[in-house]
Amino acid sequence: MEMTGAGNIPPEVVPEAVQQVWEWIKEDTLHIEIEEVPLKDIAKAWQRTLYGKRIVIVP
Protein backbone atom coordinates (compact mmCIF):
# COMPACT_ATOMS: atom_id res chain seq x y z
CA MET A 1 0.00 0.00 0.00
CA GLU A 2 1.18 3.52 -0.72
CA MET A 3 -0.25 6.56 1.02
CA THR A 4 0.31 9.93 -0.59
CA GLY A 5 -1.12 13.34 0.08
CA ALA A 6 -1.57 12.54 3.74
CA GLY A 7 -0.88 16.09 4.85
CA ASN A 8 1.40 17.25 7.60
CA ILE A 9 1.54 14.02 9.61
CA PRO A 10 4.61 13.22 11.73
CA PRO A 11 6.34 10.10 10.37
CA GLU A 12 6.16 8.29 13.70
CA VAL A 13 2.33 8.16 13.61
CA VAL A 14 2.03 6.88 10.02
CA PRO A 15 2.16 3.13 10.88
CA GLU A 16 -0.66 3.49 13.42
CA ALA A 17 -2.69 5.64 11.01
CA VAL A 18 -2.28 3.11 8.20
CA GLN A 19 -3.38 0.31 10.54
CA GLN A 20 -6.48 2.32 11.48
CA VAL A 21 -7.34 2.87 7.81
CA TRP A 22 -7.07 -0.89 7.17
CA GLU A 23 -9.41 -1.53 10.12
CA TRP A 24 -11.97 0.87 8.67
CA ILE A 25 -11.68 -0.86 5.29
CA LYS A 26 -12.22 -4.30 6.86
CA GLU A 27 -15.23 -2.97 8.80
CA ASP A 28 -16.60 -1.35 5.60
CA THR A 29 -16.85 1.98 7.41
CA LEU A 30 -14.41 3.92 5.25
CA HIS A 31 -16.13 5.69 2.39
CA ILE A 32 -14.37 8.27 0.24
CA GLU A 33 -15.98 10.14 -2.61
CA ILE A 34 -13.73 10.10 -5.64
CA GLU A 35 -13.72 11.54 -9.11
CA GLU A 36 -11.84 9.63 -11.77
CA VAL A 37 -9.95 12.00 -14.06
CA PRO A 38 -8.16 10.85 -17.21
CA LEU A 39 -4.46 11.71 -17.16
CA LYS A 40 -4.93 13.84 -20.28
CA ASP A 41 -7.30 16.13 -18.29
CA ILE A 42 -5.24 16.41 -15.11
CA ALA A 43 -4.16 20.03 -15.69
CA LYS A 44 -7.81 21.15 -15.68
CA ALA A 45 -8.62 18.98 -12.67
CA TRP A 46 -5.81 20.49 -10.54
CA GLN A 47 -7.20 23.98 -11.16
CA ARG A 48 -10.66 23.12 -9.83
CA THR A 49 -11.73 23.03 -6.22
CA LEU A 50 -13.34 19.80 -5.10
CA TYR A 51 -14.83 19.76 -1.64
CA GLY A 52 -15.23 16.34 -0.08
CA LYS A 53 -13.94 14.45 -3.13
CA ARG A 54 -10.55 13.07 -4.02
CA ILE A 55 -9.16 12.92 -7.53
CA VAL A 56 -8.07 9.52 -8.81
CA ILE A 57 -5.97 9.74 -11.97
CA VAL A 58 -6.73 7.04 -14.54
CA PRO A 59 -4.90 6.25 -17.77
N, C-alpha and C positions, 0 to 999 in steps of 0.2 A: 504494500500500500504506500502511496505517496501523498502527503498532505502539503498543499501549497496555498498561499494566500491566507494563512492562518492568522495574520495580524501580528501584533507586538506581544508575542507570548514568550516568556523566558524558556530557554531550551530545557531546563530541568523539569518542567511540568508537561512537556510534550508527550512522553510515554504514558503518563496517567490519562491525559486528555484523549489520546488515540484509543486507549483501552475503553474509556467511557463511550466514545463514539461507536466502537464495535458492540458494546452492550446495547446501546440504543438500536443499532441495526438488527441485532438478534431478537430484540423485543418488539421489533417493528414499530418503534415509537419515533424514529427519526424520519422526518419528511422535509425535503428541501425542494422548493420550486425552482425549476431550471428552465432555461431557454437555450435550445440548441442553435448555434450559429455556425454556418459554413465558414471555413477558414478564409475563403475569398471575401467574405463580408465583415471580417473582424475589425477593420479600421472604423467602420460605421458603428459597430456594436460598442467599441470602447468609448465612443464619444457620447453615447446615450447614458441616461441615468436609469437604473433598474432598482426599484425598491422591493426588497423581499425575494428577489430572484437571483440566481447565479447563472452566469454564462458558461455553457459547455461548448467548447470548440469541436466541431466535427469536420472530417475531411470533405 
